[in-house]
């Protein structure tokens, strides 16, 4: 990582993917005879040398790109790569690609992750009626990060997937299948391990294997719990995983599995029959973290949580055809443990009355006439899923014109996939923009929309004609097809607006590393040059301004030595791995202390410059002011450092995710970083900026007077001093603050280019450009040349004196005459 990386986030983005194709093989026609008609059409089209994106259900795109009736796979294949073990040490490793379905992306048997946490992948392409691996001819040699294996659940999750592929977990009983999902559920609850983008991809693969087995309702709570944990993970992780279409794959397979369970959970035979469940089920519910509502006698079975809830409804029992979710209690509402309320809706509900109900969040129901028509088409059950937010609905486009501002409501009716509904189905959504207005939102583009597994679109959705869609608290919409719905607001949204921006790409990170290392080396060279100059030349060393400069350079040198040579990510990882947190806290506190000392001296220098250039008249330095300034600069930073170290010492210890991504050092985080470093650094930087403006104004004001007095040499020196003050006062850290706020990678470049060169710039100004010091060095290094220069200047002076004397004598003679 670059040496100033504690203000930067080093995440990376992968490249795209491509489909493959070849000539079709007519001899394989028989393999498609048993396919559904829509699948035959889609698959046969894909064999005409033109891969097409098929539609499995009318409004749900098949995210693998092609639909297959017979399972085709790419078989395991050997693959060689290296592992980065420590820094640049590499160890050759023979791996193998896992067996992968045609049209999907395969991963390696042994975990192989890139620096951004994405897995090394390979596409299983479709050529005619066959599946084969994509060519690796154009790929560079792969190097994987081994440290990811120690700080994430990737190894455990990958092993579970391997067991399922190899048949060791081909579960034939409910207990065995439940054991598989329980293991995966518990993996996501290990808070000391990080969730990486690769893990989201593997979970989707595991869900795919479960789909090929017998569908089991006993797994439903665990599957919901797993998706809930992933939804709550870091947005950057989900954004990166979307590069492999992992979020769409997971979402699609989760929906399919849930949609296959209503016959087990709300069968018609259970209507009117109250079943008392054994105590064992309560224990399983507690383990999964889901609240189970079993009203199968009423035709409803629900699994509830704060982020994700699923309702199964059998309207044949009590004519219940929908659900309404509320944020507050009322007499006719049931309370969930996750602090929301709900009630069942019937086929004869009044839509307008429902819209006016207080605290409504989302609701939908199938009207009576529509349900009668759907029953004639074979519909029996409803499955309603309420997603608390759009965490799994990740768009990869860098900019979009709309974004969700409500819960996401998924509506499924088995037997009605791929068909238009005979009548509109109403649903209601709470407009979050009404409670928390988005200043960037505009009315244009507002309305209900659905997820097409690429982006949010609104074709086929009717939104009620409200007076102001941005401010209407409840939006009523109607649809004639079934999928996931949300309320969308219009505007111009970048990834950074949603907190998903990847700040530094691999190329940028490498360039920033080089810039930072070169800059720090130059600064260390400059600081050593300043110390050497002070050591050799007593006349310069004894000046008061030089003493202040020496204190500043000492603090700067301690900070850079700590960060470059002592408190590195490798050393920090070793300390954490061996449990030596005390030493890690000491290193982090030392780093925090040196930074605060450096900024304290920069503030003192700013004050001295203000006195020199702004309040010139009447300035009187107090006795021993350098000693007093040193006491303040070296002792005052101890206060915030000791407060953070005593109150929250764990904040110095890097997290598993930071270590996994090579961005972890022993350094404050959380509130310790905010109040112990960012706040004082920002305040001092702002104060220095104000002083710099005052000084620059004073210099500019003196410029006009100096021109009148022909003192151009002094003016040039003062202008040059203004440039120096930018570095001397640490104003380059303004770029670091913007980089910390993720304002863009340009600020990261500006920060690394300027902040790392601070010591070198001071050396150039105070040693190379200072005439006295320059002559002193020339006299020390080249005494002969210095002696010749002295003789030359003496001769020129004598010549000027002789010429002046010869000129004055005739004048005197003439006067006497």
N, C-alpha and C positions, 0 to 999 in steps of 0.2 A: 504494500500500500504506500501511497505517497506520504512524505514525512509530515505533512500538515493535514493528514486525512481525518483527524478527529473532528473536523468541520464538514467533511464530505461524506457522502454515502456512495460506496463503490458497488453498484449493482450493474448487471449487464443484460443485454437483450440478444436472443438468438436470431438466426436467419430463418427465412421462410421455407416452405415445402412445395413440392410439385407432384402432380399425378403422372403416372406412366401409362403407356398403352401399346398395343401391337395388333397385328391382324387377328381376326377371329378364327375359330376352329369349328367348322360345321359338325365335326364328329362329336362335339360335346352337347349337341342340341338336347339330347335325351335327359341331361342332368337338370333341365329346367321344366320338365313336363309337369311336376307336382307343385310348381310355384304358384302363388296367387297371381291373378292376371296382371295387377298393377306392378308386381315385382318382375314378372316375365318381360313386360314392356320395357321397364327401366333397365334391366340387366341386358336384354338383347341390344338396346340402343348403345350400351356402353361397349359393345363388342365391335362397333363399326369405326374403330380407330379414333373415336372422339369421346373421351371420358365426359360423362355428364353428371351433374349434381342432382341426385334423385330425391324424390320426396316419398318417405315411408308412409307418413300420414299427410293429409292434405295440407296442413299448415305447420308441420314439424319436419324440417329438413333432416335427412339422414346424414349425420355429421361425419361418417366415414367416407362419404362421397359416392359410394356405390352400395347397392343392396344385393345380398347373396342368399339364396335359399339353401344351398348346400355349403357347409363350412369349409372354406379353403384357407390354408395356412402356409406361411413361410416357415420352413423347418429350421432348427438351430444350426448355427454356422460359426466357426471359429473366428475370433477377431483379436488382434494384438494391439496393445496400447501401453502407455506409461502411466505411473502414478507419481504425482508430486508428493514426496514424503516430508521433507523439510527444505524450504526455500526452493533451490533448483535441483536438488538431488532427485534422481528418477530411478525407478525400478521396473524393468520390463515385466509385463504381465500378459498371460494368455487368457482371454475371456471368450465368451460365446454369446451370440444373439439368442434371445428367447424365441420360442415358437409364437408366432404372431398372426392374427387374422389378416386376410387380404384386405387391403385398403386402409389398414391402421398403421400406427407407428410403433415399432418395437424398441425394446431396451435391452441392456446387457444382463447376463446372469449375475455377475458380480457388480455391485453398485459402482457406477462410473459417472461422476458428476462434474460439470464444468464450474468455473468460478462463480457463476451467477446462480448456482443451485439447480439448474436444469440438467436433466440426464442426457447422456449421449444417445442419440436415437438413430433409427434407420427405418425408412419407409418400406412396408411390404406392398409392392406394386402389383397391379393387375395387368397382365398381358394376355389378351384374348380371354380364354376361360381358365387361365392358370395364374398362380400367384408366385411371385419371385421377389427377392430382395433387390432394392435399388443399387445401382453401381456405386462403388466407393472410389472410383478412379480420380474424381475431382476433389476429394476431401483431403485436407491436410492431416498429418499424423496427430492422433488424439492423445492429449495428456489430461488425466483426471486428477481431481483433488481428493486425496485420501482423508484429510482432516474432516471433511463433511461426514464421513462414516461414524466418527466418534461423537459428533455433536447434534445428531438428528435421529429421527426414527427411520431413516431411509433403509438401513441394513435390515432391521426387523421386518419392516413392511415388504421389502424386496424378497426376503426369505419366505414370508407367508405366501407371496404370489408364486414363487418358485415351487413351493410345495403343492399348490393347487394345480399348476401346469403339469407337474410330474406325477400327479395322481395320488400323492401321499395325503392330500386333504380332499379327495373326491368323496365328500360327506354323503353318507347314505341314510343318516338319521337326523332328526331334529337336534339332538344333543350335539352331534358332531358339527353340524352347520352353525349352530348357536355358538359353539366354542370358537369357530373361525372368526365370526363377526365380533365376539366379545374380546378376543385378542386384539383385533384391529381397533376397536373402540377404546380399549385401555391404552393403546399406543398413543393415541391423540390426547390423552390426559396426563402424559408425562411432561409437566411444565418445565422441567430442566432441560428438555430437548426441543430443538427448533423444528418448525414445519417448513420444508423447502418446496419449491415448485415441482421438483421431481416426485414428491410424495403425493401431490394432488393427481399427477398423471398415473401413478401406480394404483391409487385407490380406484380410479376409473377402470383400470384393467381388472382389479379384483372384483369390482361390481359386475364387469362383463362375464367373468367366470361364474359368478353366482347366478347370473341370468341363464346360463346354460344348464344349471342344475334345477332340480324340482323347487318350485317357488314355495317358500315357507313363511307363513305369517309370523312365526316366532322370531324371525330375524328383523322384523320391521322396526322395532324400537331402537335396535343397535344401528341400523342403517341411517335412521333419522338422526341419531345422536352423532354419528360420524360426519354427516353433512352439516349439521349444526356447528360442530367444531371447526370445520373447514370454512364455513361462512364467516366465522368470527376471527379468522386468521388475518394476518397483515395484508393490506390491499396490494402492496407491491409483489408479494408472493403470488397472489391470484393473477395479477396482471402478467407476470412472467410465465406462469403455467399456461395462460391462455395462448401463448405463442405456439404451444403444442396442441391447442384445442382441448386441453385437459379439462377445463371447467365445463365446456359444452358436453364433452363425453361423459363426465361424471353426472351432470344434470340430466342428460338424456336417459342414462341407464338407471339412475335413481327413480325417475318418473316411471319408466317401464316396469321396474320391479314393484313399485307401490301400486301401479294400476293392475297388477296381476293378482292382487290379494283379496278383493272384496268378497269373493265366494267363500273364503275361509273365515272372514271376520264378521260379515253381516249376512249369513245365509237366510233364506226365507224360512227354513225350519225353525230358526231361533225367534221369529217374530212372536211376541207375547209371552215368551218364556224367560223368566229371570233366573240367571245362573250365578250361583255363588262360587267365586274362584278361590282356589287354594292359596295358603299363605306363601307358597313358593313363588307364585307369580308376582306377589308384592315385592319380594326380594329382588327378582329380576328387573322389575320396574325401577327400583331404587338404584340398581347397578347401572342401568342405561341412562338414568337421569331424566327420563321421560315420564310425564303424568299420563296414565292410561284411563280413559273414560270408556267403560264397556256398557253401553246401553243397546246391546244387540236385540233386546226385546222390543225396543222402539225403532230398531233399524239403524242405529248409529253406533259406530266405534271410532274413537278419536285417540290420537297420541299427541300430547301437547307439550310445547316448550316455548321459550321466549322468542327464539329466532325462526323456528320452523315447526309447524303443526300440520297434521294430516287428519282429515275427517272422511270416514267411509259411511255412505248413506244408502239405505235400501228403502225407497219410497213406498214399497208395497206393505210395509208394516204399519206406519202411522201417517202416511202421506207427507212425511218430512222430505223436502226437496232442496234444502239449502241451509246456510249457516250465516250468522251475523256476529262480528267481533266488535267489542266495545272497550273503551279505556277507563270506564268507571262503572260502579255498581248500580243496579236497579232491581226492583222486586222480581221481575220475570227473567233475570239473567243468572247464569251459573258462573262461579268464580274459578279460575284456573290458578294453580300454584304459582305460575309465572306472572301473576299480577295483571291478567286481562280477564275480561268477562265475555260470555257468549250466550247465544240462545239459538234454538232451532227455528228454522223458517219453513213454512208450509206452502203448498202449491197455490193456495188462494190468498197469499200476502198482497197487501196494498203497497205498491211501489212508492207512491208519493208519501204515504205515512211513514214508511221505513226510512226514506231520505231525511225526514225531519226529526228523527230520533236523536236525542242528545248523546254525545260521546261516541258516535258510530265511527269505526275505523275502516271496516270493509264488510261487504255482504254480497251474497248472490243466492238465487233460488231459481228453480225451473218452474215457470207458470204451468197451471193445470192443463191447458190446451196443448202446450208444447210437450209436456210429459206424455200425454195420451198418444200423440203422434210418434214420439220416440219409442214408446213401448211397442208400437206396431212394427217398428224397425228392429226390434230385438233388444232394446235397452233395458237394463235391470237395476244397475247401480250407478251411484255418483261418487267420484273421488275428488275432494277439494283439498288443496295444499296452500297454506298461507306462509309465504316467505317474509320474514321481518324486514328485509332490505334486499338490495340487488347485488349482494356480494358474489353470488355464483353466475351472475349475468354480466360477463366481462366483455366489453368491446375492445378490440385491438387497434381500432383507428385512433390516430393521435388527436383528432378533433371531431366533435360531433355537434349536431345542431339541437339535440334534445337529450334529456336525462330523466330517469324516474324520480318522482317525488311522492311516492306512496308505497304501501306494502305491495308485494307481488302476489297475485291470486292466480293459482293454476286450477283449471276446471277440466276434468276428464269424465267421459261417459263411455265405458267399454261397449263396443258394438257400434259406436257412431264415429269411429275414426275415419278420416278421409272423405267425409260427406258434409255437405252444407246442412245446417239445421233448418227445418221447415219454417221456424219462426224465430225472431230475435230472442236471445237469452240475456236478461238484464244482470248487471253487476254494479256495485257502488264502491267507490274508493275515497278515502280521506285525502284531501289535498294538503300535503305537508307544507307547501308554499304559503298556505294561509296562516299556519302557526309560526313558521320560521321563514319569512320572505327571503327569496334569493334576488338580490339587486340586479343580477345579470339576466334574469328570466324575462321573456317577452311573451305577449299573448299569441303571437304568430307561432304555430307549431304546438300549442298546448292542446291536450286532449288525451284520451285513452289510447293505448297501443299494446302491441303484443311482441313477444320475443321470437325471432325467426332463426335463432341460433347463430346469428351474425351481428344483428343490431336490433333496435326497437323500431318497429314500423306500425302504421295505423290503418292500412288499407283493410276494408271490410269491417271496421269498427265505427260505430256511431256514438258520438259524444253529445250529451244533452246541451241544448242551447242556453247556457247560463249568461248572466249579464257580464261577468268577468271571470273567465276560467282560471286566471291567476289567483283570484281571491275567494272563489266559491269554496266553502269548507268541504262540501260533499259533491263529488262529480258522479253523475249517473251515465252509464254507458251500456251499449247493447252490441252483441256479437252474434254472428251466424256460424262461427267455427270455434273450436276448442283448443286452447293452449294456455300459456302463461300471460297474464295481463297486468298492466300497471298504468298509473297516471303519469303522463309525460309533460314536462314544461319545456318551452322553447328557449333557445339562447345559444351562445357560442361557448362550448366547453372544451378545454384542453385536458389532457391527462393530469397535468399539474394541478388543475383546479380541484380535482377529486382526490388529490394526495397520492396518485398512482405513478407519478413521473419517475422514471429511472434517470438519476442525475448523471451518472458517469458510465459510459459504455466501455467495453474492453479497450478499444483503441484510445479513447480519451484517458482512461485510467493509466495506460502505459505511458502516454505522453506526459501526463501530470507527474507520474513517478520520476521520469527523466528530468523534467523541469525542476522539480522540488529537490532532487538529489544534487543536481548541478548547482542550483541556487544556494543550498545549504553549505555545500563544500566551498563555494566562493565566499559566502558570508563568514564561515569559520576561518578561512584564509585571511579575510579582511580584518576580523577581530584580532587574530594573532599578530597581524601587521601593526595594528594600533597599539597593542600591548608592547610589542618589540620597540616601536618608536618611542613610547613613553619610558621604557627601560633604558634606552641608550642615550636619550637626550633629556637631561635634567631640567633645562630651561623650559621645555614644553611641558614636562611632567609636573612642574611646580605651579602651573597656571590653574586657577580655580575651575575654568571651563573644562580643562582636560580631566580633572578629577571627577567631575560629574559624568563626562563621557566614559571614563573607565568603569564606573559603577554600572552604567547602562550596558556596556559591552560584556561585562562579567555576567550579568543576568541573562543576556542574549546567548552567550556561550553555554551556560549551564542548561538552558532550555533546549538548545539544539543537540548538545551531547546526550542529554537524557532521551530525547525523542528518536535520534538517529541510531545511537549505539547501545543504549541501555534498556529503555522501555519500548521494545519492539513487539510486534504481534507474536513472533515466535517465542520470545522470552515470556511474554504474558500468558501464552497458552500453556507453556511448561509449568508455570507457577500454579495455574488453575487446575491442570491435570493432576499435579502432585499435591493439591490441597493446601498450598502455601499462600493462603489468602492474605496473611499478615504482611508478607513481603510485597504482594501486589498492591495492597492499600498504601504501603510506604512509597512505592514507586509512583502511584497515581497522585498521592498527596504532594510528593516532590515536584511532579510535573505541574500540578495546579499552582503550587507556591511560586515556582520560577516564572510562570506566565504572569501572575499577579504582580510579582516584583518588577518584571520588565515593564509592565504597563504603569506601575507606580512611578518609575523613573521617567517614563515618557511624559507623564502628567507634570512632574516636577520641571522637566526641561521646557514643556509648553508654557508653564507659568513664568519661568525665567525669561523666555523669549518674549512673552507678553510685556513683561517689565522693560525689556530692552528696547523694543520697537514701538510700543504703544504708549506706555507711561514712562517716557524717557526722563522727564524732569522730576526731580525730588526723590528718585529711587535711592534708597540706602540699604545695602545688604546688612542683615543682622550678623552679629559675631558668631563665628563657627556655624554659618548657615549650611555648609556642606555636611558637617557632622549631624546636624539636626535633620537635614533632608535624608541622610543615609539611614538614620534611626527609623524615620517614618516609612521609608520605602522598603526596608528589609524586615521590619517588625509588623507593620500593619497587615500585610497579606497573610500573616500567621492566623489572624482571627477567622476569616472565612474558611481557610484550609482546615483548621482544627475543628470548626463547627461541623463541616461536612464529614470529616474523619470520625468524629465522636457520635454524631447523630445518625448518620447513614453510611457506615463503612462499606456495606455491600455494594453501594453505587460505584465503587472503584473497580469492582470485579466485572470483567466483560461477560456478556451473556453467551449462551451456547450459539445463538444465531450469529452474533458478531464474530465469534471465533471461527464458525463454519464458513463465513464469507471473507475471511482474512481482513476484517475491519475492526478487530477487537484488540485493545490494549488496556493496560491498567490505567484507567482515567475515569473521572466522574461521569455519571449518566443520570438521566431523569431530573429530579429536582436539584440534585447536587450539581449537575452541569448547568442547569438554568440559573440558579441563584448563587452558585459558587464561582462560576467563570463567565458565562454569557452575560449576565446582568452587569457585573463590575466592568468587564471589558467593553460592553456597549456604552455604558455611562462615560467611561474615560475617553473612548473614541469620539463620542459626541462632543464632550468638553474640548478635546484637542482640535476637533474640526472647527468649533466656534472660535477658538483662539487663533487658529490658522487663518480664518477669514479676517479677523481683526488685524492680524499682522500683515496679511497681504494688502489689506486696505491702507494700512499705514505706509507700507512701502510704495504703493501706487500713488498715494498722496504726496509723498516726498519726491516722487519721480518728476512731477511737474516743476517743483521748486529746484530740484537738482539740475534740470535742463537749463533753467534760467541762470543758475550759478556755474554752469559749465563743469559740474562735478559728475561727468558721465561714468567715470571709472567706478565711483562709489555706487552709482545706480546699478550698474551691471552686476556688481558684487551682491547687492541686495536682492536683485531678481534671481540670481543663481541660488541665493540663500532660501528663497521661497520654494524652489524645487527641492532643496535639501530637506526643508521642514516637513514635506510630505512623507518622507521616509523616516526622519528623525522622530516625528510624533506618532508614528505607527498608523497613519491614516490608511495605509494599504489594507488594514484589517476590516475596513468598511466592505471591501469585496468579499472577505471571508464571512462576514455576517450575512450578506445577501446569499452567498453559497450555502450557508447553514440553513437559510430559510427556503432553499430550493428555488431560487429565482432564475436559475438557468446555469448551464455548464460554462457559459462565457465568464461568469463571475469566479468560477473555480480556476479558470486559466489566469485571469487577472490577479487573483489572490496569490497563486503559486508563483507567478512571474515577479510580483512586487515584494511580497512579504518575505520570501526566502532570500532576497538580495539585500536586505536591510543592512547587514554588517558590511557587505562589500561596498555599498554606496557610501557608508560612513568612512570607510578606508580611503576611497577615492577622494572624497571631499577634504577630510582632515589631514591626510598625509600626502597624496599625490598632487592635489590642486593647491595646497597651502605652500606658499613660496618659501617660508622659513623652514618648514620640515623638508621640503624638496631639496633645498640647498644643503641642509644638514646631512641628508642621505647621500647626496652627491659627494660632499666632502668626506664622508665616511667610506664610501665605496670607491671613489676615484679621487684621491687627494691630489694627484698630479694635475688632473684636469681642473680641479677647483683652484689650485695655485695659479695655473695659467689664466683662469678666468679673473682672478683677483688682480694679477699683473696687468691684464688687458684693460680692466676697468680703471686701474690706477693710471695707466698710460693715457686712456681717453680723458680722464679727469684733468691730468696735467696738461694735455693738449688744449682742452677747453679753457683752462686757466691762462695759458700762454697766449692764446688767441685773443682773449678778453683784454689782456694787458697791452698787447701790441696795438689793439684797436683804440685804446683810450689815450695813448701817448700823443698821436698826431692831433687829436682833438684839443688836448691841453696846450700843445704848442700853438695851434691856430688861435686859441683863445688869448694866449699871452701876447701873440702878435697884435 
